C-alpha cells in the first residue's frame, strides 16, 4: 500500500509541476528535481522502499513514449546517420574516457567499476533534452539530432553497463559478446515496438469497422501501448 500511495503522490506532483513551471519559469526537469528533493527530505520526507524494476515499469515507458510520439519522424529518418554516430560512438567514447579519467583520479576504484559508473551517467535523457533546451535558440536540425540521440543512446549505455557489471563479477570481458548483445537489444527492441504499434493500430481499425471506437478505448490503447512494448522487450531481454 505504501508503494501505491508513493506512486500516486509522485504522479500528482508530476502533473502539478506542469502547471507550476509556467509560474517559476525554470526548466521542467529542474523543477521536478527540486520537488523530488523536497519530498525526500531526510527528516520529514517520504521514504519508501520500491523495487527498481517496478519503478522503471511505472515511469520510464510513458515518459519515453510521450517524447518519442511527439518527435518529428521524417526529420529523424533524414538525420539517422549523425544520430546513430552520437548514440553509439559518442556514448562509447564518453564511457571509455570518463572511466579512465575516474580511475586515474581515484585509483582505489577499479577500472571496470569506473566503466560501469560511466555507463550509467553517459546517456542523456530524452525528456530532459527536450525540456531544457530552448527550441527558439537551438537550430531545428541540431535539436532533431539531440532528440534522436537521446532516444537511442540508452541501448549502448545499457549494454556497456551490463558487461561492466559482468566483468566485475566474473573478471572477464568479451567485446564480441558485448557487440552482439547491443545489436540484439536494438534490433529486437525496434521489432517489438513496431509490432506493438501495428497490433494497436489494427485493433483500433477493427473496432472502428465493427461499430466505432469510443474515445475511452482510444485513450486506453494509447496508455497501455508503451507498457506492452516495454514488457515485451523485457521478457526477451531487449529492454
Secondary structure, 3 states (H helix, E strand, C coil): CHHHHHHHHHHHHHHHHHHHHHHHCCCHHHHHHHHHHHHCCCCCCCCCCCCHHHHHHHHHHHHHHHHHHCCCHHHHHHCHHHHHHHHHHHHHHHHHHHHHHHHHHCCCCCHHHHHHHHHHHHCCCHHHHHHHCCCCCCCHHHHHHHHHHHHHHHHHHHHHHHHHHHHHHHCCCCHHHHHHHHHHHHHHHHHHHHHHHHHHHHHHHHHHHHHCCCHHHHHHHHHHHHHHHHHHHHHCCCC
